[in-house]
Amino acid sequence: MLVNLPIPFNPRQTNKLLTMGTRGIFQVYDSTTNTYTYYYVHSDSMHVLKELRKKLRACKSIKSIRKAIAGMVADGILRGDQLEVPGINPYTPTDCWPFLEYSLIVKLFPAGDFESWEIHPVMECMETEFKLVKHQRAAVFNGSNKL
């Protein structure tokens, strides 16, 4: 059976075509309030979350991390109002499957004179587990700063 495609099909662009509609979640844990804040990424979530991770790894303080997140929310890349209110638990694979394909978790630990943070790798959501997305370092990035 032949299928008429509305646009010319180019096999070299199949990878890009497959990632266009992916949705994802960006989770920020704040130890002072002991809550997770959830942000929704509507399309190209794998690429957006990988670029966000690169941007956050270059940050030198929690203040700069929060500023980068606020900038992406202002640009409309991250949407904070389309998921539930902040909660005490992160999204699990069963919570994400099948609607959210990718996840990124950042944990912030501001404490007096010393602040630290963890930036986890971007994970792909399977039915029962998260799997590491290819072409990135698997290690959790730990940053710290003495005020």
Backbone torsions as a table, in degrees:
resi	resn	phi	psi	omega
1	MET	NA	130.3	179.0
2	LEU	-92.3	141.3	178.7
3	VAL	-116.6	128.7	177.6
4	ASN	-83.8	118.4	177.4
5	LEU	-90.7	137.1	-178.0
6	PRO	-70.7	-22.0	177.6
7	ILE	-122.5	155.4	177.4
8	PRO	-62.0	133.2	-177.4
9	PHE	-88.3	125.3	177.0
10	ASN	-119.8	115.0	-176.4
11	PRO	-62.6	-21.2	179.5
12	ARG	-72.7	-19.5	-178.6
13	GLN	-100.3	10.0	-176.1
14	THR	-64.5	-37.0	-179.6
15	ASN	-62.3	-42.9	179.3
16	LYS	-67.6	-38.1	179.7
17	LEU	-65.8	-33.6	-177.4
18	LEU	-74.9	-22.3	-176.8
19	THR	-97.5	-3.7	-174.2
20	MET	-62.6	-41.0	-173.5
21	GLY	-96.6	12.4	-176.5
22	THR	-75.4	138.7	178.5
23	ARG	-109.6	153.9	-178.5
24	GLY	-149.4	176.1	-179.7
25	ILE	-131.6	137.2	175.1
26	PHE	-115.0	121.5	-174.8
27	GLN	-115.5	129.0	179.3
28	VAL	-118.2	119.9	177.8
29	TYR	-97.8	131.5	177.2
30	ASP	-116.7	118.1	-175.6
31	SER	-72.8	-22.1	179.5
32	THR	-69.4	-36.6	177.8
33	THR	-101.2	-8.9	-179.1
34	ASN	56.9	42.5	-179.8
35	THR	-134.4	157.0	171.8
36	TYR	-101.7	136.2	171.2
37	THR	-106.6	132.3	-174.1
38	TYR	-108.3	134.3	175.9
39	TYR	-123.4	139.5	-177.4
40	TYR	-101.5	135.8	174.2
41	VAL	-113.9	120.4	-171.2
42	HIS	-79.6	-43.4	-177.6
43	SER	-140.3	155.2	-177.6
44	ASP	54.2	41.0	-172.4
45	SER	-63.6	-34.3	179.5
46	MET	-61.9	-47.5	-179.0
47	HIS	-68.7	-41.6	180.0
48	VAL	-63.1	-46.1	-178.2
49	LEU	-69.0	-35.7	176.6
50	LYS	-66.9	-40.9	177.3
51	GLU	-67.6	-38.0	176.6
52	LEU	-63.2	-40.6	178.2
53	ARG	-62.2	-42.9	177.0
54	LYS	-60.7	-43.4	-179.3
55	LYS	-64.5	-42.0	-178.4
56	LEU	-71.6	-30.3	177.8
57	ARG	-66.3	-25.1	179.5
58	ALA	-82.9	-11.0	-178.6
59	CYS	-71.0	145.9	-175.9
60	LYS	-106.0	-5.0	-179.7
61	SER	-154.4	164.8	176.9
62	ILE	-65.4	-34.4	177.7
63	LYS	-60.6	-42.6	179.3
64	SER	-70.0	-31.5	175.7
65	ILE	-65.1	-47.0	179.2
66	ARG	-63.7	-35.5	178.3
67	LYS	-66.9	-40.8	178.5
68	ALA	-64.7	-40.8	178.2
69	ILE	-65.2	-44.7	179.3
70	ALA	-62.2	-36.1	177.4
71	GLY	-64.8	-39.4	178.9
72	MET	-72.1	-31.5	175.1
73	VAL	-68.3	-42.1	179.0
74	ALA	-64.1	-33.9	178.7
75	ASP	-77.3	-10.2	179.7
76	GLY	86.4	7.4	179.4
77	ILE	-75.6	-44.9	175.0
78	LEU	-101.8	137.0	-179.4
79	ARG	-118.8	115.0	-176.6
80	GLY	-90.5	-11.5	-173.6
81	ASP	-101.7	4.7	-175.5
82	GLN	-104.2	0.3	174.8
83	LEU	-119.6	-178.5	-176.8
84	GLU	-69.3	168.6	179.8
85	VAL	-67.1	161.9	-179.5
86	PRO	-53.0	141.3	-178.4
87	GLY	-133.1	177.0	-177.6
88	ILE	-92.5	-8.1	-178.2
89	ASN	-118.9	144.0	174.3
90	PRO	-75.9	162.7	174.4
91	TYR	-68.1	135.2	177.2
92	THR	-98.3	167.8	177.5
93	PRO	-58.2	-34.9	179.3
94	THR	-71.4	-27.7	175.0
95	ASP	-71.5	-36.5	-175.6
96	CYS	-80.5	-40.0	-173.3
97	TRP	-67.3	136.6	-6.1
98	PRO	-98.9	10.4	-171.2
99	PHE	-88.2	-29.0	-179.8
100	LEU	-116.6	118.7	-173.4
101	GLU	-89.2	-28.2	-175.3
102	TYR	-133.2	151.6	-177.1
103	SER	-140.9	144.2	173.9
104	LEU	-136.1	131.9	-180.0
105	ILE	-118.6	132.3	173.8
106	VAL	-124.1	131.1	179.4
107	LYS	-115.6	128.6	-178.5
108	LEU	-112.0	131.4	-178.8
109	PHE	-127.1	75.1	175.5
110	PRO	-79.6	128.8	-178.2
111	ALA	-149.0	96.3	174.6
112	GLY	60.2	-120.1	-177.0
113	ASP	-83.2	-9.8	-174.5
114	PHE	-128.9	129.3	178.0
115	GLU	-123.7	146.6	177.6
116	SER	-142.7	163.6	-179.5
117	TRP	-151.8	156.4	176.2
118	GLU	-125.1	133.4	175.9
119	ILE	-119.6	110.1	-177.6
120	HIS	-80.9	159.2	176.3
121	PRO	-71.2	162.1	176.5
122	VAL	-73.1	131.6	-177.1
123	MET	-117.8	145.6	174.9
124	GLU	-96.0	136.2	-176.5
125	CYS	-89.0	118.9	171.1
126	MET	-101.0	-177.5	-176.1
127	GLU	-61.8	-39.2	-174.3
128	THR	-123.1	-3.0	-176.5
129	GLU	-154.7	163.2	172.2
130	PHE	-96.1	138.9	176.1
131	LYS	-121.8	145.5	-178.4
132	LEU	-66.3	134.5	175.9
133	VAL	-76.7	140.0	-177.4
134	LYS	-68.0	161.2	174.9
135	HIS	67.4	42.0	172.4
136	GLN	-154.2	161.5	179.1
137	ARG	-74.9	137.8	-175.9
138	ALA	-78.6	-20.2	-174.1
139	ALA	-72.8	149.1	173.2
140	VAL	-75.7	130.7	179.5
141	PHE	-86.4	123.8	178.4
142	ASN	-108.9	125.9	176.1
143	GLY	-120.9	153.7	177.5
144	SER	-151.4	161.3	-177.1
145	ASN	-155.7	131.7	174.9
146	LYS	-94.7	125.0	-177.3
147	LEU	-81.0	NA	NA
